Amino acid sequence: MANDPLKPSRPVYEPAYKAGPHWVAVVAACFTWPLIFVGGSVTTYRVGMAVPDWPTTFGINMFLYDFWNAPFGVRVEHTHRLYGAAVGLSTLILAVWFLAADQRRLMKWLGVLALVTVIGQGVLGGTRVTQNSTVLAAVHGVTGQAFFALMVSLCVLTGRDWIMTAPARADTSHLRRRSAVTLFLVAVQIAVGAWLRHFPWMASTSLIAHALLALAVWGHAAMLALRVERSRGEIPELVPSSRAMALAVMLQVVLGVASWWMLRPFDGIPRTVTIIQAMVRTGHQANGALLLAASVVLTFRAFRHLAPAHKTPSWSSQSAPGLEVVA
């Protein structure tokens, strides 16, 4: 007898949502974000070389060094190191949890990738010290944001919304492309911002590039958020991350203008940094990480819930009775 074309020839296995891996990823990502702020404080106060050796601290085991009575710059840099080690430990827990509890091979590999990345980030930061390299410091700042974006991606990929999604709808507003372009612009802007922060004597060029990219990011994000709002009845899954992105980009513009005002006249001459200046400038960097995170979530969800407008969802992408679902 001929096979029924409406029945799959063999069971289709779909992963079931598991709260454990998802919440481990969420906690690890939330734990990672303050490290962006702490690392940014190191750059703001120009204390990246306050501790001249690595992995020791003035020849002492980093975890045994008493830094409470040390000079301010040493305390900031040493706190950065200790918190980085704590993030590494949380990533190790995440990787082990993924290997043990998530049956998807991709997630196991992504957990391992996160662990390798955080180890590499630590080595890069240490090499920046041993080589006294400002270039490596700038790269370290950018890769730190990339690692945070990876951790946010793991939150999305383990979430209920990703695993138990409905069939994709047609992307008539081109939100997939617009979200991807916005994410790309935010990533490039972060790299240019790192260059501006680490090489202030080149501000005449990098500041112009940073300002022009800021306009591009703001324009793209505003247009994207507006289109999502207009379609919120059809794609409510995109609304929270879209609104978070819009809020982050507005705050980023305010912090960016405030940072520019405080940093004038951009002559490359070191000056004393006040607490208000440090909070605004470092907050600008840390909020950039939140903008990156919102853009990552929005892009992932756009590609998950929307299909190219010229394509229609196939039968295989829809739920059907009789499919076997395994945990």
Secondary structure, DSSP 8 states (H G I E B T S, - for coil): ----TTS-SS---EE---HHHHHHHHHHHHHHHHHHHHHHHHHHTT-TTSS-SSSSBTTB-TTT---TTS-HHHHHHHHHHHHHHHHHHHHHHHHHHHHHH---HHHHHHHHHHHHHHHHHHHHHHHHHHTT-HHHHHHHHHHHHHHHHHHHHHHHHTSHHHHT----EEETT-HHHHHHHHHHHHHHHHHHHHHHHH-GGGHHHHHHHHHHHHHHHHHHHHHHHHHHHHTTTT-GGGHHHHHHHHHHHHHHHHHHHHHHHHHTT---------HHHHHHHHHHHHHHHHHHHHHHHHHHHHHHHEEETT----GGGS--TT--EE-
